Amino acid sequence: MNEVLSQDEIDQLLTAISTGDIETEEVSHAADQRKIKIYDFKRPDKFSKEQIRTISIMHETFARLTTTALSAQLRSLVQVHVASVDQLTYEEFIRSIPNPTTLGIINMDPLKGSAVLEIDPSITFSIIDRLFGGQGEGTKITRDLSDIESQVMEGIIVRILGNLREAWSQVIDLRPRLGQIETNPQFAQIVPPNDMVVLVTMETKVGEVEGMINFCIPYLTIEPIISKLSAQYMYSSVRSSGTTENLNTLKERLASIDVMVMAEIGSMNLQVKDVLALQRGDTIRLPNTRITDNMVVKVGSRPKFLCRPGVVGNKVAIQITSKLEDVNKEEFEELAVEGEE
């Protein structure tokens, strides 16, 4: 966007030209300067700016979820955030990462092909040290992972992939699976060297140790959903399905909550000395309560149902006879008054 000059600035510029302080050639030269972007026709861009921005937004969600998950698992402060999203060739990506390193080959089902999740060695050994009871200090030793260490990192990557599925949920129901772990980048040839990929670089900090986590996705893998990588598509999908999904999620979470359910036979007032004098085998006679009367079932502290007592096998049980919403309000009030008396 061109800069718009105020009237005072225009007057000052005209005054400077008329007095000879500024040459007209300098003004025309400055006006001709433009920002030029070098374009390589041998390696055309596959992703638009909007698609890059959408991928960045998706993986910012992934970074937040990973921060929470790793902090809880490692019992340490972990920070993960997206540093950059770039498109480059696969060969350039392979050359940019250290050897050895931790490379997880990720199956991107239902998309075709695989992606690569690369964890910097300093972060890898910090995680391993923390899980093995250490302080999470990094190490400058460059070596391959042992079999035990490889199994530990496999568990970490599998945990991270759950966050990846949630971050991609607005675009596709991604089901990422860890195929194998490699330490030599040359053995992780998932696409030809000249194929374009999108590289999501996430700055990661575990305690005082800093490093990078890179997520490399080939264009051939992401091509079937390339049209969905737009902010407009994501926001429209959120509006159309967000309410239903949130309601279903809320129902699922509420269904797993335990609440107290109590069948109240009746009630009466007793003095403290009478309560202290109660012994095993004593009988309490409830006034205005008959055997044929319905009992009130309370969920939490709220009356919800009417029921009748009984026995199932050798266990005491109740049978729900009706909901209180279906009972006449006056009838329930009379029942409550009788219980209080």
C-alpha positions in Angstrom: 0.0 0.0 0.0 1.5 3.4 -1.0 2.1 6.0 1.7 -0.2 9.0 1.5 1.5 12.4 2.3 -0.1 15.1 4.3 -0.5 18.6 2.9 2.3 19.9 5.2 4.7 17.2 3.9 3.7 18.0 0.3 4.5 21.7 0.9 7.8 20.9 2.5 8.8 18.7 -0.4 7.9 21.4 -3.0 9.8 24.0 -1.0 12.9 21.7 -0.9 12.7 21.1 -4.6 12.3 24.8 -5.4 15.3 25.8 -3.2 17.5 23.1 -4.7 17.9 21.1 -1.4 16.5 18.0 -3.2 17.0 17.1 -6.8 14.0 16.0 -8.9 16.0 13.0 -10.0 16.3 11.8 -6.4 12.6 12.1 -5.9 11.8 10.1 -9.1 14.4 7.5 -8.2 12.8 7.0 -4.7 9.4 6.7 -6.3 10.6 4.0 -8.7 11.9 1.8 -5.9 9.6 -1.2 -5.4 9.7 -4.4 -3.3 10.6 -7.2 -5.7 10.2 -10.8 -4.8 12.5 -13.3 -6.5 10.5 -16.1 -8.1 12.1 -19.4 -9.1 10.3 -21.0 -12.0 12.2 -24.2 -11.4 10.6 -24.5 -8.0 7.1 -22.9 -8.1 5.2 -22.2 -4.9 2.5 -24.8 -4.2 0.8 -23.0 -1.2 -0.8 -19.6 -1.3 -0.3 -17.1 1.6 -3.8 -17.8 2.9 -3.1 -21.5 3.0 0.2 -21.0 4.8 -1.6 -18.8 7.3 -4.3 -21.4 7.8 -1.7 -24.1 8.4 -0.1 -21.8 10.9 -3.3 -21.3 12.8 -4.0 -25.0 12.9 -0.6 -25.8 14.3 -0.8 -23.0 16.9 -3.7 -25.0 18.3 -1.5 -28.1 18.1 1.4 -26.2 19.9 -1.0 -25.2 22.8 -2.3 -28.7 23.3 1.2 -30.1 23.1 2.4 -27.6 25.7 -0.3 -28.8 28.1 0.2 -32.5 27.5 4.0 -32.4 27.8 3.9 -30.2 30.9 1.6 -32.7 32.6 3.6 -35.8 31.6 7.0 -34.4 32.4 5.9 -32.5 35.5 7.9 -29.6 34.2 7.3 -26.3 32.5 7.1 -26.9 28.7 6.6 -24.1 26.1 5.8 -24.8 22.5 4.8 -22.2 19.9 4.9 -21.9 16.1 8.0 -20.0 14.9 7.5 -20.2 11.2 5.7 -22.0 8.3 7.6 -22.3 5.1 7.5 -24.2 1.8 10.7 -25.7 0.5 11.9 -28.9 -1.2 12.2 -32.1 0.8 16.0 -32.2 0.1 16.4 -28.7 1.8 14.5 -29.9 4.8 16.7 -33.1 5.2 19.8 -31.0 4.9 18.7 -28.5 7.5 18.2 -31.0 10.4 21.1 -32.6 12.4 22.3 -36.2 12.1 21.5 -38.1 14.2 18.1 -36.8 15.4 14.7 -38.2 16.2 12.5 -38.6 13.2 9.0 -40.0 13.5 7.5 -41.3 10.2 3.8 -40.4 10.5 1.0 -42.1 8.5 -1.5 -39.4 7.7 -4.6 -41.6 7.2 -7.0 -41.0 5.4 -4.6 -38.9 3.4 -2.1 -40.7 1.2 1.6 -40.7 2.0 3.4 -39.8 5.2 4.7 -36.8 7.1 7.8 -36.4 9.3 7.9 -35.2 12.9 11.5 -34.2 13.8 12.4 -33.5 17.4 15.8 -31.8 18.1 18.3 -34.0 20.0 18.6 -31.6 22.9 14.8 -31.7 23.4 14.8 -35.5 23.0 17.4 -36.1 25.6 15.9 -33.6 28.0 12.6 -35.4 27.8 14.2 -38.8 28.3 16.3 -37.4 31.3 13.1 -36.0 32.8 11.1 -39.3 32.4 14.0 -41.3 33.9 14.0 -39.2 37.1 16.5 -36.5 36.2 16.2 -32.8 36.2 15.6 -32.6 32.4 19.1 -31.3 31.6 20.1 -31.4 28.0 23.2 -33.2 26.8 25.7 -32.2 24.1 26.5 -35.8 23.3 25.5 -36.7 19.7 24.5 -40.3 19.5 21.7 -42.7 18.3 18.9 -43.6 20.7 19.1 -46.9 22.6 16.2 -49.4 22.3 14.8 -48.2 25.6 15.1 -44.5 24.7 13.5 -45.2 21.4 10.5 -46.8 23.1 10.2 -43.9 25.4 10.2 -41.4 22.5 7.7 -43.5 20.7 5.2 -43.1 23.6 5.8 -39.3 23.6 5.2 -39.0 19.8 2.0 -41.1 20.0 0.8 -38.8 22.8 1.6 -35.7 20.6 -0.3 -37.2 17.6 -3.6 -37.1 19.6 -3.2 -33.3 19.7 -2.5 -33.2 16.0 -5.8 -35.0 15.3 -7.7 -32.4 17.3 -5.9 -29.5 15.7 -6.8 -30.7 12.2 -10.4 -31.6 13.2 -12.0 -28.5 11.5 -10.4 -29.5 8.2 -10.4 -33.4 8.1 -10.9 -36.3 10.5 -7.2 -37.0 10.5 -6.0 -40.3 12.1 -2.2 -40.0 12.3 -0.3 -43.1 13.3 3.4 -43.5 14.1 5.0 -45.8 11.6 8.6 -46.0 12.8 11.3 -43.9 14.3 14.5 -43.1 12.4 17.7 -41.3 13.6 19.4 -40.8 10.2 17.6 -38.3 8.0 18.9 -40.1 4.8 16.7 -43.1 5.8 13.5 -41.1 5.9 12.9 -40.6 2.2 9.1 -40.3 2.1 9.0 -38.3 -1.2 11.5 -37.5 -3.9 14.1 -34.9 -3.0 12.7 -32.2 -5.3 9.1 -32.5 -4.2 7.7 -29.5 -2.3 6.8 -29.7 1.3 5.4 -27.4 4.0 7.5 -27.1 7.1 6.0 -26.1 10.4 8.8 -25.1 12.8 7.9 -24.9 16.5 10.3 -23.4 19.1 10.2 -25.7 22.1 11.5 -25.2 25.6 11.7 -28.0 28.3 12.8 -26.4 31.5 15.9 -24.5 30.6 16.6 -26.5 27.4 15.6 -25.0 24.1 15.3 -26.6 20.7 13.0 -27.1 17.7 10.2 -29.5 16.7 9.7 -29.7 12.9 6.6 -31.1 11.2 7.2 -31.7 7.5 4.1 -32.4 5.3 4.6 -33.2 1.6 2.4 -31.3 -0.9 1.3 -34.6 -2.5 -0.1 -35.7 0.9 -2.0 -32.5 1.6 -3.1 -31.8 -2.0 -6.6 -33.5 -1.7 -7.6 -31.0 1.0 -5.7 -28.0 -0.3 -9.0 -26.2 -1.1 -10.1 -26.6 2.6 -7.0 -24.7 3.9 -8.7 -21.4 4.1 -9.9 -19.3 7.0 -13.3 -19.0 5.4 -13.8 -22.8 5.2 -12.6 -23.3 8.8 -14.9 -20.6 10.3 -17.9 -21.8 8.3 -17.3 -25.4 9.5 -17.1 -24.1 13.0 -20.4 -22.2 12.7 -22.2 -25.1 11.1 -21.0 -27.9 13.4 -19.6 -26.2 16.5 -22.9 -26.0 18.4 -23.8 -29.6 17.9 -20.3 -30.9 18.6 -20.0 -28.8 21.7 -23.4 -30.1 23.0 -22.4 -33.7 22.3 -19.1 -33.2 24.0 -20.8 -31.7 27.0 -23.3 -34.6 27.2 -20.4 -37.1 27.1 -18.5 -35.4 29.8 -21.6 -35.0 32.1 -22.4 -38.7 31.6 -19.3 -39.8 33.4 -19.9 -37.7 36.5 -21.0 -39.5 39.7 -23.9 -38.0 41.6 -25.6 -39.2 44.8 -29.1 -40.7 44.4 -31.1 -41.2 47.6 -34.5 -42.6 48.3 -36.1 -40.8 51.2 -38.6 -42.8 53.2 -39.7 -40.0 55.4 -38.5 -37.5 58.0 -39.1 -36.5 61.6 -37.6 -34.3 64.3 -35.6 -35.9 67.1 -33.8 -34.4 70.1 -30.0 -34.9 70.3 -30.3 -37.0 73.4 -32.7 -39.4 71.6 -30.3 -39.7 68.7 -27.4 -40.5 71.1 -29.5 -43.1 72.8 -30.3 -45.1 69.6 -29.0 -48.6 69.5 -28.9 -51.4 67.0 -32.4 -52.9 66.7 -34.3 -49.8 67.7 -37.3 -48.8 65.6 -38.2 -45.3 64.6 -41.9 -44.7 63.8 -42.3 -42.1 61.1 -45.5 -40.0 61.6 -47.9 -39.7 58.7 -46.0 -42.2 56.6 -47.6 -45.4 55.4 -46.1 -48.5 53.8 -48.2 -47.9 50.7 -46.9 -44.4 50.3 -44.5 -43.5 47.5 -41.0 -42.6 48.4 -39.2 -39.5 47.0 -36.0 -40.1 45.0 -33.5 -37.2 45.2 -30.7 -36.7 42.7 -28.1 -34.7 44.5 -30.4 -32.4 46.6 -33.3 -32.2 44.2 -36.4 -34.4 44.3 -36.8 -36.0 40.8 -38.8 -39.2 41.0 -41.3 -41.2 43.0 -40.6 -44.8 43.8 -41.6 -47.9 45.8 -39.3 -50.0 47.9 -38.7 -53.6 47.2 -36.1 -56.4 47.0 -34.1 -57.8 44.1 -32.6 -61.1 45.1 -31.0 -60.5 48.5 -30.5 -56.8 47.9 -32.8 -53.9 48.8 -34.0 -51.9 45.8 -36.4 -49.3 44.6 -38.7 -49.2 41.6 -39.2 -45.8 39.9 -43.0 -45.3 39.5 -43.1 -41.8 37.9 -41.2 -38.5 37.4 -42.1 -35.6 39.6 -42.8 -33.6 36.4 -45.6 -36.0 35.7 -47.1 -35.8 39.2 -49.7 -33.2 40.1 -48.0 -30.3 41.8 -50.6 -30.2 44.6 -50.2 -33.9 45.2 -46.4 -33.5 45.6 -46.8 -30.5 48.0 -49.2 -32.6 50.2 -46.6 -35.4 50.2 -43.9 -33.0 51.3 -46.0 -31.5 54.0 -46.9 -34.9 55.4 -43.2 -35.8 55.5 -42.3 -32.6 57.4 -45.1 -33.3 59.9 
